[in-house]
Amino acid sequence: MDEAQIKKDLVDMLGKDKVLIKDLDLMYYSYDSSFFTKLEPKNPMAVVLPKSTEDVQKVMRYAYDNQINIIPRGAGTGETGGCIAVSGGIVLDLSSWDDIVEIDAANMQVIVRPGIIHAKLNEKLAEYNLFFPPDPGSSQMCTIGGMVANNASGLRAVKYGCTEQYVLGLEVVLPNGDVIITGGMKSKAIKNVSGLNLTKLMVGSEGVLGIITRIRLRCWPKPKARGIAMAVFDNLDDAPATVLEVYREGVLPSGIEILDSSAIQAVNQFKPEINLPDAEAILLFEVDGNPPGVEYEGNIIKEVAGRRARQVEWATDPKRMAQLWEGRSVTAAAAARVRPDGSRVFAGEDISVPLSKVADALRAIRALGEKHGVQVVNYGHIGDGNVHTAPVINPENPEEVERVKQLVDDIHLLAIEMEGSTTGEHGVGVVRRPYAEKEHGLAVKYMKGIKQVFDPRGIMNPDKLF
Ligand SMILES: Cc1cc2nc3c(=O)[nH]c(=O)nc-3n(C[C@H](O)[C@H](O)[C@H](O)COP(=O)(O)OP(=O)(O)OC[C@H]3O[C@@H](n4cnc5c(N)ncnc54)[C@H](O)[C@@H]3O)c2cc1C
């Protein structure tokens, strides 16, 4: 169908305020936060900014009838090209549809539209002494719709799990315009084992099955106290060993982060005043809960970490906690500055491996960096084996770009070899598609079968996932 006609039809259907068709506007939608889109940006044909389920339904029916691709988008903070119209089509930008429909504090849940920003939701929930625990580094930018679609997590997943644990029900507009409610049409229940679990199916489906237009989330009581411990190690293997020993003592921290020597050097170079101790690894533990419990668990961590660490500090004073955590909070920015002519690329950045293999994975990634001549900075959510790798290159140099592509391929394969996953939290999108068969085998055939049921015409976010 003629593009000019499609643009005209969209404007006629929704009004010009909800449709973007100018090249300059469309260019913004050719990127997300991935390195992939820096190399291969792709403008969509048009962008629609829906404000209601009916708006979404109209676009979906039109696209279905005319065989046009639809690509949902939240804030575009994804690292995998997931919200990009790689094979052309209409982007549905849900970021401005951001109402909190209802905070039902009595039933410990909240109902929102997809565009609400994670940090804003938690600010509002805090007024009710509640919170939505998953805590991505992109909290100030990413949408809850994007988090559900990517099953996002982050620093606190070790104790609180990923987004999926909190999604009680969804409204989803399917490619043919049907609207389904998962988790019970009228349900406000927290427990519900009725029917096939379509909620779980939709969470993490990366927009390939339908558009998530309403989200019912479980909330938790906000903990009253926090504490931070920092432990400094001269031997890399002592860091994961300490994590295991802390678990064995019956303590489950709300966050356990690692900075290896490459990250420690990057932080000290970026902000010398932070002055992290020179070491093979630093672990940061966050504990939350009620004040006596936090103190008790902090003391256990101090004692356990002290068996192997050169230095351990435990703090509950907010100023000192912020100082201890500062190194971790600037790591991503610091990684980007390790080379004056370089920048960090988001590729191969979030593999996950079994806890028992974290030290081996970090060593192997360093060796791969040397093999391909690419500087890498390593850190991550060690509590659940999620390793963050920041390759730093000059992206204007084609030869370096080629080398980083090979490095990243090796890192993904390493994850599978080590009984891990190519992605612990950022998802598959376009960039991890080549590993689908290797990672999932025959299961991919059945994933494709499920997609066929929801999207028989193949218009929903095509060329993603598998
Ligand atoms: C600095 C930084 C730090 C980050 N830290 C973390 C982290 O700690 N943990 C983590 O998990 N991720 C992290 N991310 C990745 C990213 O922020 C998350 O994946 C986030 O959930 C994406 O949300 P978004 O609104 O930006 O979605 P987008 O990037 O716009 O879209 C992501 C995917 O979701 C689909 N989608 C979006 N909205 C909908 C909808 N309403 N219905 C159906 N499909 C939809 C898109 O098609 C796409 O496939 C980080 C990113 C950055 C830039």
The ligand as an SDF file (V2000), in Angstrom:
LIG
                    3D

 53 58  0  0  0  0  0  0  0  0999 V2000
   21.1650    3.4750   31.3340 C   0  0  0  0  0  0  0  0  0  0  0  0
   20.3160    2.2410   31.1880 C   0  0  0  0  0  0  0  0  0  0  0  0
   20.2220    1.3700   32.2580 C   0  0  0  0  0  0  0  0  0  0  0  0
   19.4370    0.2030   32.1460 C   0  0  0  0  0  0  0  0  0  0  0  0
   19.3530   -0.6230   33.2330 N   0  0  0  0  0  0  0  0  0  0  0  0
   18.5660   -1.7140   33.1640 C   0  0  0  0  0  0  0  0  0  0  0  0
   18.4520   -2.5890   34.2880 C   0  0  0  0  0  0  0  0  0  0  0  0
   19.0750   -2.3870   35.3290 O   0  0  0  0  0  0  0  0  0  0  0  0
   17.6340   -3.6540   34.1730 N   0  0  0  0  0  0  0  0  0  0  0  0
   16.9190   -3.9140   33.0170 C   0  0  0  0  0  0  0  0  0  0  0  0
   16.1820   -4.8980   32.9750 O   0  0  0  0  0  0  0  0  0  0  0  0
   17.0330   -3.1080   31.9450 N   0  0  0  0  0  0  0  0  0  0  0  0
   17.8170   -2.0220   31.9840 C   0  0  0  0  0  0  0  0  0  0  0  0
   17.9320   -1.2100   30.8900 N   0  0  0  0  0  0  0  0  0  0  0  0
   17.2130   -1.5580   29.6430 C   0  0  0  0  0  0  0  0  0  0  0  0
   15.8290   -0.8980   29.4920 C   0  0  0  0  0  0  0  0  0  0  0  0
   15.7560    0.2890   30.2410 O   0  0  0  0  0  0  0  0  0  0  0  0
   14.7080   -1.8500   29.9240 C   0  0  0  0  0  0  0  0  0  0  0  0
   14.6550   -2.9750   29.0790 O   0  0  0  0  0  0  0  0  0  0  0  0
   13.3190   -1.1820   29.9170 C   0  0  0  0  0  0  0  0  0  0  0  0
   12.3840   -2.0850   30.4240 O   0  0  0  0  0  0  0  0  0  0  0  0
   12.8670   -0.7110   28.5390 C   0  0  0  0  0  0  0  0  0  0  0  0
   11.7600    0.1450   28.7340 O   0  0  0  0  0  0  0  0  0  0  0  0
   11.3480    1.2190   27.6170 P   0  0  0  0  0  0  0  0  0  0  0  0
   10.1180    1.8960   28.0850 O   0  0  0  0  0  0  0  0  0  0  0  0
   12.4730    2.1000   27.3000 O   0  0  0  0  0  0  0  0  0  0  0  0
   11.0200    0.2550   26.4020 O   0  0  0  0  0  0  0  0  0  0  0  0
   11.4870    0.3270   24.8750 P   0  0  0  0  0  0  0  0  0  0  0  0
   12.9580    0.3180   24.7790 O   0  0  0  0  0  0  0  0  0  0  0  0
   10.7600    1.4350   24.2060 O   0  0  0  0  0  0  0  0  0  0  0  0
   10.9080   -1.0560   24.3410 O   0  0  0  0  0  0  0  0  0  0  0  0
   11.4400   -2.2670   24.7960 C   0  0  0  0  0  0  0  0  0  0  0  0
   10.6550   -3.4380   24.1970 C   0  0  0  0  0  0  0  0  0  0  0  0
    9.3430   -3.4590   24.7230 O   0  0  0  0  0  0  0  0  0  0  0  0
    8.3580   -3.3820   23.6910 C   0  0  0  0  0  0  0  0  0  0  0  0
    7.2710   -2.5600   24.2320 N   0  0  0  0  0  0  0  0  0  0  0  0
    7.3800   -1.3400   24.8150 C   0  0  0  0  0  0  0  0  0  0  0  0
    6.1740   -0.9330   25.2590 N   0  0  0  0  0  0  0  0  0  0  0  0
    5.2880   -1.9240   24.9550 C   0  0  0  0  0  0  0  0  0  0  0  0
    3.8840   -2.0910   25.1430 C   0  0  0  0  0  0  0  0  0  0  0  0
    3.1410   -1.1950   25.7870 N   0  0  0  0  0  0  0  0  0  0  0  0
    3.2970   -3.2220   24.6740 N   0  0  0  0  0  0  0  0  0  0  0  0
    4.0400   -4.1790   24.0530 C   0  0  0  0  0  0  0  0  0  0  0  0
    5.3540   -4.0670   23.8540 N   0  0  0  0  0  0  0  0  0  0  0  0
    5.9770   -2.9640   24.2980 C   0  0  0  0  0  0  0  0  0  0  0  0
    9.1040   -2.7820   22.4980 C   0  0  0  0  0  0  0  0  0  0  0  0
    8.5260   -3.1670   21.2720 O   0  0  0  0  0  0  0  0  0  0  0  0
   10.4960   -3.3580   22.6940 C   0  0  0  0  0  0  0  0  0  0  0  0
   10.5340   -4.6630   22.1700 O   0  0  0  0  0  0  0  0  0  0  0  0
   18.7310   -0.0600   30.9470 C   0  0  0  0  0  0  0  0  0  0  0  0
   18.8260    0.8340   29.8830 C   0  0  0  0  0  0  0  0  0  0  0  0
   19.6210    1.9640   29.9920 C   0  0  0  0  0  0  0  0  0  0  0  0
   19.6850    2.9120   28.8320 C   0  0  0  0  0  0  0  0  0  0  0  0
  1  2  1  0
  2  3  1  0
  2 52  2  0
  3  4  2  0
  4  5  1  0
  4 50  1  0
  5  6  2  0
  6  7  1  0
  6 13  1  0
  7  8  2  0
  7  9  1  0
  9 10  1  0
 10 11  2  0
 10 12  1  0
 12 13  2  0
 13 14  1  0
 14 15  1  0
 14 50  1  0
 15 16  1  0
 16 17  1  0
 16 18  1  0
 18 19  1  0
 18 20  1  0
 20 21  1  0
 20 22  1  0
 22 23  1  0
 23 24  1  0
 24 25  2  0
 24 26  1  0
 24 27  1  0
 27 28  1  0
 28 29  2  0
 28 30  1  0
 28 31  1  0
 31 32  1  0
 32 33  1  0
 33 34  1  0
 33 48  1  0
 34 35  1  0
 35 36  1  0
 35 46  1  0
 36 37  1  0
 36 45  1  0
 37 38  2  0
 38 39  1  0
 39 40  1  0
 39 45  2  0
 40 41  1  0
 40 42  2  0
 42 43  1  0
 43 44  2  0
 44 45  1  0
 46 47  1  0
 46 48  1  0
 48 49  1  0
 50 51  2  0
 51 52  1  0
 52 53  1  0
M  END
$$$$
